[in-house]
Amino acid sequence: MNIKRNILIIMIMTAALMMASGCSGKDQTNPSQGNLPETTTDSSQNNPLSKDNSFIFPESATKKLTEDQIRGLETPKLALARNEIYARRGYVFQEAEYKNYFAQKTWYKPDINFQTDDLTTVEQYNVGLIKFFEDTIAKYAKQYGQSKQISNVYKLGQNVSLDMNGDGKTERILCQKENDKVIVTINGNSLKIDSDNPSEYWAVVDIDQNDSYKEIALGDYGPSDDLTTFFCFYDGKTIINMGKTGGLYNIENTLNGSVAIDGSGKISAMARSRILQTWFYSKEFSIAKDHRLQEVPQVLYTAYPADYDVFVLQPLKLYLNKGDNTPVLLIHEGQTLKITGTDDQAWCLLETTDGKKSWIAVDNYDTLRNNGLKARETFAGLNYAD
């Protein structure tokens, strides 16, 4: 399916928007923390405090929720959905907003004897799944955009004058879209770069502060949000295509962190994993002798961001070491695992909440060797892109 502007729902921009509109999930044992949304999914949309007997998830007390049900809900709505599980059992809320909200529900009957430990296994599972998505949204919104990078950002079609090769002379630079290409023109010389869906912004960067060159970074959203950044430089006579990385560099001076340039001569860029459905790790690039980009091979690629959370939908066993033949570490449903790295061939490194390192093996792209099931049957939290 096409996921235009959607690949980063949990990961980058949409996560930030969700955080802007609401709260992050709090401690699961203290359920009534969060902000009241302006509307609900029930019949009282124009007045969320009107009397009604509706639920966001009517069967969350008796049936396990699915990832598809939860995805797309804004953080405040997630907090309400989690708290209505407690409210259905009579949890006595201390915060005025939750007191007011649930007081309007005809089914809400406060019970001072109710303890959170009284939740059934299904209710605990649903609380954990909702909390997982609340925490994930908050985590990624915080992580993205924190790196400081060296750049000047301009719009396509904007004329710019800068010294690009360190000779003390100012170059005349113009980057503009023409049909399915972006044309970079410097001092009358042009380079055409194929571009599916270019960002309207481009940047002048300094990949290596120890050389005399500055580089141009051109972002592209791709046909289905396969984010790409193209690089080129000017040697004084010719504009040379340096190659490309995954990730998007800049959007109007807003850094999304998926391409990091710190002036050291290396680039760290987001890349889509080839196994276990869609998640991301970091690739490193350096500048070769001809000033083109070259990938720096890695035995284990680090997850991007530093770890990638998944929620375990059903029990499975993990391998203690890469290359083991038999998985032995039992992980129960409802637990959260962090994907911390991959060889991008067959193995992914995981970490449990108590810090244990372990592995899963993947065959045929998304079939877990550990249990023979598809990744989406075992984990929530992965993106399913085309």
HUNORMO-V735710 format. One record per backbone hydrogen bond with DSSP energy under -1.0 kcal/mol. CO is the residue of the C=O (numbers start at 1). NH is the residue of the N-H. If there is no record, write none. Layout:
CO,NH + CO,NH
This chain:
3,6 + 6,9 + 8,12 + 12,16 + 13,17 + 14,18 + 15,19 + 16,20 + 17,21 + 27,30 + 31,33 + 44,47 + 47,50 + 52,106 + 57,60 + 59,62 + 59,63 + 66,70 + 67,71 + 70,73 + 74,78 + 75,79 + 76,80 + 77,81 + 78,82 + 79,83 + 80,84 + 83,87 + 84,88 + 86,91 + 87,90 + 90,111 + 95,99 + 96,100 + 97,101 + 98,102 + 99,103 + 102,105 + 104,52 + 105,108 + 111,114 + 115,118 + 116,119 + 120,124 + 121,125 + 122,126 + 123,127 + 124,128 + 125,129 + 126,130 + 127,131 + 128,132 + 129,133 + 130,134 + 131,135 + 132,136 + 133,137 + 134,138 + 135,139 + 136,140 + 137,141 + 138,142 + 139,143 + 140,144 + 152,204 + 154,202 + 155,158 + 160,173 + 162,171 + 164,214 + 171,162 + 172,187 + 173,160 + 174,185 + 175,157 + 176,183 + 178,181 + 180,195 + 181,178 + 182,193 + 183,176 + 184,191 + 185,174 + 186,189 + 189,186 + 191,184 + 193,182 + 197,221 + 200,156 + 202,154 + 203,217 + 204,152 + 205,215 + 207,265 + 208,211 + 215,205 + 216,232 + 217,203 + 218,230 + 219,199 + 220,228 + 225,227 + 227,247 + 228,220 + 229,245 + 230,218 + 231,242 + 232,216 + 233,240 + 238,235 + 240,233 + 242,293 + 243,231 + 245,229 + 251,254 + 254,251 + 258,270 + 260,268 + 263,209 + 267,285 + 268,260 + 269,283 + 271,281 + 278,383 + 279,273 + 280,304 + 281,271 + 283,269 + 284,296 + 285,267 + 286,294 + 288,291 + 292,288 + 294,286 + 301,342 + 302,282 + 308,339 + 310,337 + 311,380 + 312,334 + 316,331 + 318,328 + 318,329 + 319,359 + 321,324 + 329,318 + 331,316 + 332,335 + 335,312 + 337,310 + 338,351 + 339,308 + 340,303 + 341,349 + 342,301 + 346,362 + 347,343 + 348,360 + 349,340 + 349,341 + 350,358 + 351,338 + 352,355 + 356,352 + 358,350 + 359,319 + 360,348 + 361,369 + 363,367 + 364,366 + 365,276 + 366,375 + 367,363 + 368,372 + 373,368 + 374,377 + 375,378 + 375,379 + 378,313 + 380,311 + 383,278
